[in-house]
Amino acid sequence: QSVLTQPPSVSGAPGQRVSISCTGSSSNIGAGYDVHWYQQLPGAAPKLLIYANGNRPSGVPDRFSGSKSGTSASLAIAGLQAEDEADYYCQSYDTTLSGSLVFGGGTKLTVL
Amino acid sequence: QVQLVQSGAEVKRPGASVKISCKASVYTFTTYILYWVRQAPGQRPEWMGRINPGNGNTKYAQQFQGRVTITKDTSASTAYMELSSLRSEDTAVYYCARGSMAETLPLDYWGQGTLVTVSS
């Protein structure tokens, strides 16, 4: 099954800006499929953070933004806060194996 | 606020089956697709399958074909996921999540998760 690749960890001090990459291939992101991002706090279910590359659901602060280019996508978090410490996952659609949802390996964000 | 409430944690022996429920509320059950996603400890989420509560149509991820069955009870606004022939590698948190018929769209609401432990 095709997968999406993310850095295992990123960190930043409060107030700083960090970004998390998500690299796919020609069967998913590179084929034009949208990328969605989820935030998973410790012990909780994933929560939709960014959908369709750069859109925020209602209630998500505008400190969170997303973009997509070619076979990659990126999540940026500005003005880091302690409560942002979580795991972040990208997700897209892949055309292999009769079509499936695929997730990135996750990135652990540590707020220093 | 949309709610997806799942059944409680399960402990199963290898070779057994497990059936998890997911009750939907605060939206029309038949107008959204329900997906099942599992997450093994420290691993990425993994899509298992989905059901259209409107007509019962299902689609399963290839790696679970033959072992997973997703059903629904429309009158109870509840979906079920049954996984058979359990092995230790199936130990994970299992989530239901609301999505759309178009699999390119996001999973906008998730259940709280059900921990399934497979151990002899």
gemmi code that builds the backbone of each chain (N, CA, C; Angstrom):
import gemmi

chains = {
    "A": [
        ("GLN", (0.849, -1.191, 0.000), (0.000, 0.000, 0.000), (0.888, 1.246, 0.000)),
        ("SER", (0.590, 2.174, -0.910), (1.358, 3.411, -0.962), (1.152, 4.200, 0.307)),
        ("VAL", (2.188, 4.903, 0.700), (2.096, 5.671, 1.918), (2.596, 7.076, 1.667)),
        ("LEU", (2.330, 7.923, 2.627), (2.797, 9.295, 2.616), (3.898, 9.421, 3.666)),
        ("THR", (4.940, 10.198, 3.339), (6.114, 10.294, 4.212), (6.164, 11.644, 4.916)),
        ("GLN", (6.285, 11.582, 6.230), (6.401, 12.783, 7.070), (7.653, 12.663, 7.928)),
        ("PRO", (8.218, 13.800, 8.360), (9.327, 13.728, 9.321), (8.786, 13.214, 10.654)),
        ("PRO", (9.560, 12.388, 11.355), (9.055, 11.818, 12.619), (8.796, 12.870, 13.691)),
        ("SER", (9.572, 13.938, 13.683), (9.413, 14.928, 14.737), (9.845, 16.309, 14.263)),
        ("VAL", (9.225, 17.307, 14.864), (9.630, 18.704, 14.710), (9.472, 19.342, 16.080)),
        ("SER", (10.161, 20.451, 16.278), (10.021, 21.156, 17.549), (10.194, 22.640, 17.334)),
        ("GLY", (9.690, 23.403, 18.280), (9.830, 24.845, 18.222), (9.467, 25.458, 19.547)),
        ("ALA", (9.958, 26.656, 19.765), (9.660, 27.371, 21.000), (8.322, 28.087, 20.872)),
        ("PRO", (7.692, 28.377, 21.998), (6.431, 29.125, 21.936), (6.599, 30.409, 21.142)),
        ("GLY", (5.604, 30.665, 20.269), (5.633, 31.852, 19.447), (6.294, 31.661, 18.095)),
        ("GLN", (7.087, 30.602, 17.956), (7.760, 30.355, 16.687), (6.825, 29.721, 15.667)),
        ("ARG", (7.342, 29.592, 14.458), (6.610, 28.954, 13.361), (7.325, 27.669, 12.978)),
        ("VAL", (6.526, 26.601, 12.783), (7.096, 25.343, 12.312), (6.284, 24.865, 11.119)),
        ("SER", (6.922, 24.015, 10.332), (6.192, 23.411, 9.219), (6.483, 21.915, 9.178)),
        ("ILE", (5.503, 21.188, 8.685), (5.585, 19.733, 8.587), (5.304, 19.344, 7.139)),
        ("SER", (6.207, 18.567, 6.567), (6.044, 18.170, 5.175), (5.366, 16.802, 5.065)),
        ("CYS", (4.791, 16.568, 3.923), (4.117, 15.304, 3.624), (4.411, 14.995, 2.152)),
        ("THR", (5.198, 13.969, 1.913), (5.611, 13.652, 0.557), (4.917, 12.392, 0.063)),
        ("GLY", (4.294, 12.515, -1.094), (3.584, 11.394, -1.682), (4.197, 10.960, -3.002)),
        ("SER", (3.344, 10.553, -3.923), (3.813, 10.046, -5.209), (2.773, 10.340, -6.286)),
        ("SER", (3.046, 9.823, -7.464), (2.186, 10.079, -8.615), (0.840, 9.379, -8.526)),
        ("SER", (0.681, 8.474, -7.558), (-0.602, 7.782, -7.408), (-1.477, 8.426, -6.341)),
        ("ASN", (-0.996, 9.445, -5.676), (-1.816, 10.105, -4.655), (-1.710, 11.628, -4.808)),
        ("ILE", (-0.861, 12.273, -4.039), (-0.795, 13.733, -4.092), (-0.441, 14.209, -5.493)),
        ("GLY", (0.523, 13.544, -6.119), (0.958, 13.936, -7.459), (-0.099, 13.749, -8.529)),
        ("ALA", (-1.108, 12.941, -8.239), (-2.205, 12.737, -9.181), (-3.266, 13.810, -9.043)),
        ("GLY", (-3.036, 14.735, -8.121), (-3.965, 15.852, -7.955), (-4.951, 15.715, -6.811)),
        ("TYR", (-4.838, 14.626, -6.050), (-5.789, 14.434, -4.954), (-5.458, 15.355, -3.781)),
        ("ASP", (-6.508, 15.809, -3.133), (-6.345, 16.730, -2.015), (-5.666, 16.054, -0.824)),
        ("VAL", (-5.041, 16.911, -0.009), (-4.400, 16.472, 1.221), (-5.152, 17.068, 2.410)),
        ("HIS", (-5.373, 16.242, 3.396), (-6.029, 16.669, 4.629), (-5.070, 16.431, 5.794)),
        ("TRP", (-5.199, 17.255, 6.809), (-4.334, 17.143, 7.975), (-5.181, 16.936, 9.235)),
        ("TYR", (-4.678, 16.074, 10.113), (-5.362, 15.782, 11.370), (-4.398, 16.019, 12.538)),
        ("GLN", (-4.962, 16.517, 13.620), (-4.213, 16.691, 14.857), (-4.674, 15.626, 15.844)),
        ("GLN", (-3.735, 14.926, 16.456), (-4.090, 13.919, 17.443), (-3.391, 14.227, 18.764)),
        ("LEU", (-4.166, 14.690, 19.723), (-3.654, 14.927, 21.064), (-3.459, 13.586, 21.770)),
        ("PRO", (-2.572, 13.537, 22.756), (-2.309, 12.265, 23.442), (-3.574, 11.612, 23.969)),
        ("GLY", (-3.772, 10.354, 23.597), (-4.909, 9.583, 24.078), (-6.236, 9.923, 23.443)),
        ("ALA", (-6.233, 10.757, 22.412), (-7.488, 11.182, 21.788), (-7.567, 10.711, 20.349)),
        ("ALA", (-8.750, 10.834, 19.780), (-8.939, 10.504, 18.377), (-8.386, 11.630, 17.501)),
        ("PRO", (-8.034, 11.320, 16.268), (-7.629, 12.393, 15.348), (-8.756, 13.397, 15.156)),
        ("LYS", (-8.365, 14.637, 14.929), (-9.327, 15.714, 14.699), (-8.936, 16.410, 13.405)),
        ("LEU", (-9.916, 16.641, 12.542), (-9.647, 17.301, 11.277), (-9.149, 18.717, 11.518)),
        ("LEU", (-7.994, 19.039, 10.950), (-7.352, 20.326, 11.171), (-7.359, 21.191, 9.916)),
        ("ILE", (-7.023, 20.589, 8.787), (-6.988, 21.260, 7.492), (-7.581, 20.290, 6.474)),
        ("TYR", (-8.475, 20.769, 5.617), (-8.994, 19.909, 4.572), (-8.764, 20.530, 3.204)),
        ("ALA", (-8.711, 19.671, 2.211), (-8.506, 20.120, 0.827), (-7.333, 21.087, 0.731)),
        ("ASN", (-6.224, 20.643, 1.250), (-4.911, 21.308, 1.124), (-4.730, 22.525, 2.009)),
        ("GLY", (-5.714, 23.399, 2.054), (-5.467, 24.631, 2.801), (-6.677, 25.242, 3.464)),
        ("ASN", (-7.739, 24.470, 3.641), (-8.967, 25.004, 4.246), (-9.104, 24.572, 5.703)),
        ("ARG", (-9.539, 25.515, 6.538), (-9.712, 25.224, 7.962), (-11.174, 25.005, 8.298)),
        ("PRO", (-11.492, 23.910, 8.989), (-12.867, 23.752, 9.494), (-13.159, 24.854, 10.505)),
        ("SER", (-14.433, 25.087, 10.708), (-14.852, 26.075, 11.691), (-14.236, 25.754, 13.055)),
        ("GLY", (-13.686, 26.764, 13.699), (-13.120, 26.586, 15.033), (-11.622, 26.352, 15.060)),
        ("VAL", (-11.028, 26.089, 13.935), (-9.576, 25.902, 13.887), (-8.910, 27.274, 13.718)),
        ("PRO", (-7.991, 27.608, 14.607), (-7.360, 28.945, 14.539), (-6.609, 29.155, 13.228)),
        ("ASP", (-6.534, 30.413, 12.820), (-5.845, 30.704, 11.564), (-4.324, 30.635, 11.699)),
        ("ARG", (-3.849, 30.236, 12.857), (-2.412, 29.960, 13.020), (-2.013, 28.722, 12.220)),
        ("PHE", (-3.018, 27.899, 11.907), (-2.779, 26.677, 11.149), (-3.075, 26.935, 9.673)),
        ("SER", (-2.142, 26.556, 8.814), (-2.353, 26.734, 7.381), (-1.726, 25.569, 6.635)),
        ("GLY", (-2.226, 25.327, 5.428), (-1.723, 24.224, 4.638), (-1.550, 24.627, 3.198)),
        ("SER", (-0.662, 23.880, 2.519), (-0.436, 24.124, 1.098), (-0.047, 22.818, 0.427)),
        ("LYS", (-0.123, 22.836, -0.884), (0.211, 21.631, -1.659), (0.891, 22.057, -2.952)),
        ("SER", (1.910, 21.293, -3.339), (2.596, 21.547, -4.596), (3.202, 20.254, -5.103)),
        ("GLY", (2.889, 19.913, -6.342), (3.445, 18.704, -6.934), (3.046, 17.457, -6.164)),
        ("THR", (4.040, 16.702, -5.717), (3.771, 15.468, -4.988), (3.897, 15.657, -3.476)),
        ("SER", (3.902, 16.909, -3.004), (4.057, 17.175, -1.573), (3.045, 18.173, -1.068)),
        ("ALA", (2.871, 18.137, 0.245), (2.028, 19.104, 0.938), (2.746, 19.524, 2.196)),
        ("SER", (2.259, 20.611, 2.785), (2.907, 21.134, 3.970), (1.880, 21.729, 4.911)),
        ("LEU", (2.093, 21.511, 6.196), (1.285, 22.124, 7.251), (2.179, 23.095, 8.000)),
        ("ALA", (1.711, 24.323, 8.172), (2.460, 25.318, 8.930), (1.663, 25.725, 10.159)),
        ("ILE", (2.382, 25.878, 11.251), (1.776, 26.335, 12.499), (2.551, 27.551, 12.961)),
        ("ALA", (1.873, 28.691, 13.008), (2.510, 29.936, 13.445), (2.159, 30.218, 14.899)),
        ("GLY", (2.984, 31.031, 15.541), (2.700, 31.395, 16.919), (2.486, 30.187, 17.809)),
        ("LEU", (3.454, 29.283, 17.820), (3.313, 28.028, 18.560), (2.845, 28.232, 19.996)),
        ("GLN", (1.925, 27.354, 20.411), (1.448, 27.367, 21.782), (1.649, 25.971, 22.377)),
        ("ALA", (1.729, 25.930, 23.687), (1.942, 24.649, 24.359), (0.882, 23.617, 23.985)),
        ("GLU", (-0.339, 24.087, 23.782), (-1.454, 23.172, 23.469), (-1.361, 22.582, 22.074)),
        ("ASP", (-0.416, 23.066, 21.260), (-0.239, 22.510, 19.920), (0.573, 21.229, 19.937)),
        ("GLU", (1.154, 20.906, 21.089), (1.965, 19.695, 21.174), (1.075, 18.482, 20.948)),
        ("ALA", (1.331, 17.749, 19.867), (0.471, 16.652, 19.428), (1.151, 15.928, 18.273)),
        ("ASP", (0.493, 14.881, 17.806), (0.902, 14.208, 16.574), (0.052, 14.752, 15.432)),
        ("TYR", (0.690, 14.946, 14.290), (0.004, 15.479, 13.125), (0.140, 14.482, 11.971)),
        ("TYR", (-0.976, 14.192, 11.318), (-1.004, 13.225, 10.220), (-1.574, 13.863, 8.958)),
        ("CYS", (-0.927, 13.615, 7.827), (-1.513, 13.987, 6.553), (-2.252, 12.769, 5.990)),
        ("GLN", (-3.189, 13.031, 5.105), (-4.006, 11.962, 4.527), (-4.441, 12.360, 3.120)),
        ("SER", (-4.449, 11.397, 2.228), (-4.901, 11.660, 0.871), (-5.556, 10.402, 0.319)),
        ("TYR", (-5.871, 10.429, -0.944), (-6.467, 9.290, -1.639), (-5.422, 8.731, -2.584)),
        ("ASP", (-5.385, 7.396, -2.690), (-4.409, 6.760, -3.563), (-5.117, 5.833, -4.541)),
        ("THR", (-4.654, 5.837, -5.784), (-5.331, 5.057, -6.817), (-4.901, 3.599, -6.885)),
        ("THR", (-3.873, 3.214, -6.164), (-3.459, 1.811, -6.194), (-4.430, 0.972, -5.367)),
        ("LEU", (-4.392, -0.331, -5.580), (-5.228, -1.277, -4.827), (-6.698, -0.889, -4.881)),
        ("SER", (-7.191, -0.552, -6.067), (-8.596, -0.197, -6.280), (-9.018, 1.048, -5.524)),
        ("GLY", (-8.088, 1.853, -5.150), (-8.399, 3.105, -4.482), (-8.488, 2.944, -2.981)),
        ("SER", (-7.818, 3.819, -2.268), (-7.840, 3.726, -0.816), (-7.419, 5.043, -0.200)),
        ("LEU", (-7.785, 5.190, 1.070), (-7.301, 6.321, 1.852), (-5.909, 5.962, 2.369)),
        ("VAL", (-4.998, 6.900, 2.296), (-3.657, 6.666, 2.811), (-3.276, 7.788, 3.781)),
        ("PHE", (-2.508, 7.407, 4.796), (-2.083, 8.344, 5.822), (-0.560, 8.433, 5.861)),
        ("GLY", (-0.088, 9.582, 6.313), (1.320, 9.733, 6.582), (1.690, 9.021, 7.876)),
        ("GLY", (2.982, 8.890, 8.106), (3.461, 8.205, 9.294), (3.345, 9.020, 10.573)),
        ("GLY", (2.986, 10.266, 10.436), (2.797, 11.111, 11.606), (4.046, 11.881, 12.001)),
        ("THR", (3.849, 13.080, 12.515), (4.934, 13.933, 13.003), (4.595, 14.385, 14.416)),
        ("LYS", (5.511, 14.107, 15.326), (5.328, 14.538, 16.700), (5.862, 15.947, 16.860)),
        ("LEU", (4.978, 16.885, 17.212), (5.373, 18.263, 17.445), (5.624, 18.457, 18.936)),
        ("THR", (6.831, 18.899, 19.249), (7.183, 19.228, 20.630), (7.350, 20.730, 20.761)),
        ("VAL", (6.646, 21.317, 21.703), (6.791, 22.747, 21.997), (7.770, 22.881, 23.151)),
        ("LEU", (8.906, 23.469, 22.862), (10.019, 23.502, 23.824), (9.751, 24.406, 25.023)),
    ],
    "B": [
        ("GLN", (-23.644, 19.268, 17.722), (-22.333, 18.737, 17.377), (-22.490, 17.261, 17.009)),
        ("VAL", (-21.992, 16.891, 15.835), (-22.035, 15.498, 15.398), (-21.339, 14.612, 16.426)),
        ("GLN", (-21.946, 13.456, 16.714), (-21.325, 12.528, 17.648), (-21.267, 11.129, 17.060)),
        ("LEU", (-20.147, 10.494, 17.259), (-19.980, 9.078, 16.931), (-19.485, 8.413, 18.208)),
        ("VAL", (-20.316, 7.563, 18.768), (-19.989, 6.937, 20.046), (-19.774, 5.436, 19.824)),
        ("GLN", (-18.599, 4.989, 20.183), (-18.222, 3.595, 19.935), (-18.367, 2.740, 21.183)),
        ("SER", (-18.422, 1.436, 20.978), (-18.510, 0.489, 22.080), (-17.163, 0.399, 22.801)),
        ("GLY", (-17.173, -0.282, 23.940), (-16.028, -0.288, 24.824), (-14.915, -1.245, 24.422)),
        ("ALA", (-13.839, -1.155, 25.185), (-12.636, -1.933, 24.914), (-12.914, -3.433, 24.953)),
        ("GLU", (-12.138, -4.174, 24.169), (-12.302, -5.618, 24.059), (-10.939, -6.296, 24.226)),
        ("VAL", (-10.968, -7.464, 24.826), (-9.787, -8.326, 24.896), (-10.176, -9.647, 24.261)),
        ("LYS", (-9.408, -10.076, 23.290), (-9.753, -11.283, 22.544), (-8.542, -12.212, 22.435)),
        ("ARG", (-8.855, -13.505, 22.290), (-7.810, -14.515, 22.060), (-7.489, -14.571, 20.572)),
        ("PRO", (-6.295, -14.944, 20.219), (-5.978, -15.148, 18.789), (-6.945, -16.139, 18.164)),
        ("GLY", (-7.371, -15.806, 16.943), (-8.313, -16.662, 16.235), (-9.765, -16.267, 16.438)),
        ("ALA", (-10.035, -15.472, 17.437), (-11.409, -15.044, 17.716), (-11.814, -13.892, 16.788)),
        ("SER", (-13.061, -13.448, 16.950), (-13.577, -12.302, 16.206), (-13.964, -11.210, 17.191)),
        ("VAL", (-14.022, -9.988, 16.686), (-14.480, -8.862, 17.492), (-15.451, -8.049, 16.653)),
        ("LYS", (-16.479, -7.528, 17.298), (-17.466, -6.692, 16.609), (-17.620, -5.405, 17.398)),
        ("ILE", (-17.364, -4.293, 16.751), (-17.398, -2.974, 17.379), (-18.554, -2.181, 16.792)),
        ("SER", (-19.238, -1.430, 17.635), (-20.345, -0.603, 17.161), (-19.975, 0.874, 17.175)),
        ("CYS", (-20.685, 1.628, 16.360), (-20.464, 3.072, 16.219), (-21.830, 3.718, 16.028)),
        ("LYS", (-22.314, 4.397, 17.062), (-23.640, 5.011, 17.003), (-23.512, 6.489, 16.646)),
        ("ALA", (-24.221, 6.876, 15.602), (-24.168, 8.252, 15.121), (-25.353, 9.052, 15.646)),
        ("SER", (-25.123, 10.305, 15.904), (-26.219, 11.187, 16.324), (-25.949, 12.617, 15.874)),
        ("VAL", (-27.000, 13.398, 15.882), (-27.007, 14.827, 15.539), (-26.759, 15.050, 14.053)),
        ("TYR", (-26.975, 14.036, 13.234), (-26.994, 14.224, 11.800), (-27.771, 13.047, 11.207)),
        ("THR", (-28.139, 13.181, 9.942), (-28.909, 12.129, 9.277), (-27.975, 10.996, 8.880)),
        ("PHE", (-28.167, 9.850, 9.543), (-27.256, 8.710, 9.442), (-27.026, 8.275, 7.993)),
        ("THR", (-28.064, 8.357, 7.177), (-27.992, 7.786, 5.827), (-27.363, 8.707, 4.795)),
        ("THR", (-26.965, 9.901, 5.209), (-26.469, 10.849, 4.205), (-24.954, 11.004, 4.192)),
        ("TYR", (-24.284, 10.261, 5.055), (-22.828, 10.299, 5.070), (-22.276, 8.874, 5.122)),
        ("ILE", (-21.109, 8.698, 4.561), (-20.428, 7.408, 4.596), (-19.715, 7.260, 5.931)),
        ("LEU", (-19.701, 6.045, 6.454), (-18.946, 5.774, 7.676), (-17.723, 4.921, 7.317)),
        ("TYR", (-16.576, 5.397, 7.758), (-15.318, 4.720, 7.512), (-14.815, 4.094, 8.810)),
        ("TRP", (-14.028, 3.045, 8.661), (-13.357, 2.432, 9.805), (-11.855, 2.518, 9.576)),
        ("VAL", (-11.178, 3.017, 10.586), (-9.734, 3.243, 10.536), (-9.146, 2.671, 11.819)),
        ("ARG", (-8.025, 1.979, 11.710), (-7.396, 1.488, 12.934), (-6.011, 2.071, 13.081)),
        ("GLN", (-5.536, 2.091, 14.313), (-4.219, 2.657, 14.611), (-3.530, 1.781, 15.645)),
        ("ALA", (-2.542, 1.034, 15.197), (-1.755, 0.213, 16.109), (-0.849, 1.126, 16.935)),
        ("PRO", (-0.402, 0.668, 18.091), (0.425, 1.507, 18.958), (1.633, 2.093, 18.228)),
        ("GLY", (1.735, 3.428, 18.243), (2.852, 4.116, 17.623), (2.873, 4.094, 16.108)),
        ("GLN", (1.780, 3.647, 15.505), (1.727, 3.528, 14.041), (0.792, 4.560, 13.408)),
        ("ARG", (0.855, 4.640, 12.107), (-0.034, 5.540, 11.376), (-1.433, 4.955, 11.339)),
        ("PRO", (-2.446, 5.801, 11.194), (-3.794, 5.277, 10.978), (-3.825, 4.459, 9.686)),
        ("GLU", (-4.710, 3.477, 9.649), (-4.816, 2.553, 8.505), (-6.281, 2.369, 8.167)),
        ("TRP", (-6.629, 2.696, 6.927), (-8.017, 2.575, 6.508), (-8.393, 1.119, 6.331)),
        ("MET", (-9.578, 0.733, 6.838), (-10.021, -0.650, 6.766), (-11.173, -0.855, 5.795)),
        ("GLY", (-12.085, 0.070, 5.766), (-13.240, -0.086, 4.910), (-14.273, 0.980, 5.199)),
        ("ARG", (-15.374, 0.928, 4.452), (-16.423, 1.918, 4.627), (-17.771, 1.328, 4.241)),
        ("ILE", (-18.822, 2.002, 4.732), (-20.169, 1.591, 4.394), (-21.007, 2.812, 4.086)),
        ("ASN", (-21.877, 2.672, 3.112), (-22.864, 3.692, 2.797), (-24.139, 3.301, 3.545)),
        ("PRO", (-24.470, 3.981, 4.635), (-25.662, 3.595, 5.393), (-26.954, 3.760, 4.602)),
        ("GLY", (-26.902, 4.507, 3.532), (-28.099, 4.719, 2.734), (-28.528, 3.484, 1.970)),
        ("ASN", (-27.545, 2.719, 1.476), (-27.886, 1.543, 0.680), (-27.142, 0.282, 1.112)),
        ("GLY", (-26.282, 0.393, 2.090), (-25.568, -0.768, 2.593), (-24.331, -1.157, 1.807)),
        ("ASN", (-24.034, -0.437, 0.752), (-22.844, -0.771, -0.045), (-21.576, -0.619, 0.794)),
        ("THR", (-20.673, -1.566, 0.609), (-19.422, -1.548, 1.355), (-18.224, -1.619, 0.412)),
        ("LYS", (-17.103, -1.168, 0.941), (-15.825, -1.302, 0.239), (-14.785, -1.565, 1.310)),
        ("TYR", (-13.907, -2.535, 1.028), (-12.907, -2.902, 2.018), (-11.507, -2.707, 1.469)),
        ("ALA", (-10.587, -2.332, 2.357), (-9.184, -2.257, 1.978), (-8.692, -3.664, 1.652)),
        ("GLN", (-7.843, -3.760, 0.651), (-7.421, -5.064, 0.150), (-6.792, -5.927, 1.251)),
        ("GLN", (-6.040, -5.305, 2.144), (-5.331, -6.095, 3.142), (-6.264, -6.694, 4.187)),
        ("PHE", (-7.524, -6.272, 4.197), (-8.493, -6.813, 5.153), (-9.584, -7.644, 4.481)),
        ("GLN", (-9.552, -7.725, 3.172), (-10.560, -8.493, 2.440), (-10.644, -9.913, 2.984)),
        ("GLY", (-11.860, -10.352, 3.235), (-12.079, -11.695, 3.743), (-12.071, -11.795, 5.254)),
        ("ARG", (-11.577, -10.773, 5.920), (-11.527, -10.793, 7.392), (-12.411, -9.751, 8.028)),
        ("VAL", (-12.773, -8.723, 7.271), (-13.562, -7.634, 7.844), (-14.950, -7.599, 7.204)),
        ("THR", (-15.923, -7.295, 8.040), (-17.302, -7.121, 7.578), (-17.880, -5.888, 8.260)),
        ("ILE", (-18.375, -4.971, 7.456), (-18.992, -3.753, 7.991), (-20.480, -3.809, 7.673)),
        ("THR", (-21.289, -3.598, 8.676), (-22.739, -3.627, 8.530), (-23.347, -2.409, 9.193)),
        ("LYS", (-24.674, -2.282, 9.062), (-25.343, -1.130, 9.677), (-26.753, -1.500, 10.085)),
        ("ASP", (-27.234, -0.774, 11.055), (-28.625, -0.862, 11.485), (-29.175, 0.557, 11.385)),
        ("THR", (-29.861, 0.817, 10.308), (-30.324, 2.177, 10.054), (-31.275, 2.663, 11.141)),
        ("SER", (-32.114, 1.789, 11.624), (-33.098, 2.187, 12.646), (-32.428, 2.641, 13.933)),
        ("ALA", (-31.194, 2.164, 14.165), (-30.452, 2.514, 15.370), (-29.336, 3.508, 15.076)),
        ("SER", (-29.242, 3.960, 13.827), (-28.172, 4.888, 13.420), (-26.808, 4.365, 13.861)),
        ("THR", (-26.603, 3.089, 13.676), (-25.388, 2.435, 14.169), (-24.739, 1.603, 13.068)),
        ("ALA", (-23.429, 1.723, 13.001), (-22.633, 0.890, 12.102), (-21.792, -0.062, 12.936)),
        ("TYR", (-21.445, -1.181, 12.332), (-20.669, -2.211, 13.015), (-19.494, -2.639, 12.147)),
        ("MET", (-18.402, -2.966, 12.800), (-17.232, -3.503, 12.115), (-16.831, -4.777, 12.836)),
        ("GLU", (-16.815, -5.875, 12.086), (-16.403, -7.160, 12.653), (-15.119, -7.605, 11.976)),
        ("LEU", (-14.132, -7.944, 12.777), (-12.850, -8.432, 12.281), (-12.640, -9.834, 12.826)),
        ("SER", (-12.365, -10.767, 11.922), (-12.239, -12.160, 12.319), (-10.783, -12.631, 12.262)),
        ("SER", (-10.599, -13.873, 12.707), (-9.273, -14.497, 12.703), (-8.221, -13.570, 13.295)),
        ("LEU", (-8.518, -13.052, 14.456), (-7.647, -12.059, 15.079), (-6.268, -12.634, 15.383)),
        ("ARG", (-5.266, -11.795, 15.216), (-3.912, -12.135, 15.599), (-3.334, -10.983, 16.404)),
        ("SER", (-2.177, -11.199, 16.985), (-1.620, -10.179, 17.875), (-1.404, -8.855, 17.160)),
        ("GLU", (-1.114, -8.912, 15.865), (-0.886, -7.681, 15.100), (-2.154, -6.837, 14.936)),
        ("ASP", (-3.287, -7.398, 15.269), (-4.542, -6.654, 15.192), (-4.798, -5.818, 16.452)),
        ("THR", (-3.924, -5.920, 17.428), (-4.041, -5.066, 18.614), (-3.890, -3.613, 18.190)),
        ("ALA", (-4.931, -2.832, 18.430), (-4.960, -1.451, 17.933), (-6.174, -0.735, 18.511)),
        ("VAL", (-6.198, 0.562, 18.297), (-7.418, 1.338, 18.545), (-8.159, 1.439, 17.220)),
        ("TYR", (-9.424, 1.105, 17.260), (-10.258, 1.118, 16.066), (-11.208, 2.313, 16.140)),
        ("TYR", (-11.236, 3.084, 15.065), (-12.069, 4.281, 15.012), (-13.094, 4.162, 13.892)),
        ("CYS", (-14.274, 4.707, 14.126), (-15.181, 5.003, 13.029), (-15.069, 6.504, 12.774)),
        ("ALA", (-15.299, 6.897, 11.542), (-15.180, 8.308, 11.177), (-16.178, 8.607, 10.065)),
        ("ARG", (-16.703, 9.802, 10.093), (-17.682, 10.208, 9.094), (-16.989, 10.808, 7.899)),
        ("GLY", (-17.415, 10.374, 6.718), (-16.856, 10.926, 5.505), (-17.919, 11.037, 4.443)),
        ("SER", (-17.457, 11.112, 3.206), (-18.360, 11.272, 2.075), (-18.168, 10.141, 1.084)),
        ("MET", (-19.099, 10.031, 0.145), (-18.991, 9.008, -0.892), (-17.715, 9.203, -1.695)),
        ("ALA", (-17.369, 10.468, -1.905), (-16.112, 10.757, -2.585), (-14.969, 10.537, -1.599)),
        ("GLU", (-14.170, 9.523, -1.872), (-13.115, 9.164, -0.927), (-11.997, 10.192, -0.875)),
        ("THR", (-12.058, 11.165, -1.757), (-11.054, 12.213, -1.720), (-11.362, 13.278, -0.682)),
        ("LEU", (-12.549, 13.230, -0.116), (-12.951, 14.210, 0.886), (-12.494, 13.758, 2.281)),
        ("PRO", (-12.418, 14.689, 3.232), (-11.836, 14.345, 4.541), (-12.808, 13.599, 5.446)),
        ("LEU", (-12.252, 13.052, 6.511), (-13.033, 12.442, 7.577), (-13.245, 13.527, 8.620)),
        ("ASP", (-14.459, 14.052, 8.688), (-14.643, 15.272, 9.468), (-14.978, 15.052, 10.935)),
        ("TYR", (-15.527, 13.901, 11.282), (-15.785, 13.595, 12.687), (-15.382, 12.149, 12.962)),
        ("TRP", (-14.786, 11.946, 14.126), (-14.291, 10.631, 14.509), (-14.938, 10.174, 15.814)),
        ("GLY", (-15.111, 8.863, 15.943), (-15.503, 8.313, 17.224), (-14.353, 8.392, 18.203)),
        ("GLN", (-14.628, 8.009, 19.445), (-13.611, 8.140, 20.483), (-12.573, 7.010, 20.435)),
        ("GLY", (-12.859, 5.991, 19.641), (-11.922, 4.878, 19.518), (-12.281, 3.717, 20.436)),
        ("THR", (-11.976, 2.518, 19.979), (-12.178, 1.295, 20.754), (-10.884, 0.506, 20.751)),
        ("LEU", (-10.327, 0.286, 21.922), (-9.085, -0.489, 22.019), (-9.411, -1.972, 21.956)),
        ("VAL", (-8.788, -2.645, 21.014), (-8.900, -4.092, 20.912), (-7.528, -4.685, 21.195)),
        ("THR", (-7.479, -5.533, 22.197), (-6.237, -6.195, 22.569), (-6.365, -7.675, 22.239)),
        ("VAL", (-5.430, -8.190, 21.452), (-5.431, -9.602, 21.093), (-4.254, -10.257, 21.797)),
        ("SER", (-4.596, -11.145, 22.711), (-3.544, -11.763, 23.514), (-3.991, -13.129, 24.001)),
        ("SER", (-3.045, -14.043, 24.042), (-3.356, -15.376, 24.560), (-3.169, -15.417, 26.084)),
    ],
}
model = gemmi.Model(1)
for chain_id, residues in chains.items():
    chain = gemmi.Chain(chain_id)
    for i, (resn, *xyz) in enumerate(residues, 1):
        res = gemmi.Residue()
        res.name, res.seqid = resn, gemmi.SeqId(i, " ")
        for name, pos in zip(("N", "CA", "C"), xyz):
            atom = gemmi.Atom()
            atom.name, atom.element = name, gemmi.Element(name[0])
            atom.pos, atom.b_iso = gemmi.Position(*pos), 0.0
            res.add_atom(atom)
        chain.add_residue(res)
    model.add_chain(chain)
structure = gemmi.Structure()
structure.add_model(model)
structure.setup_entities()
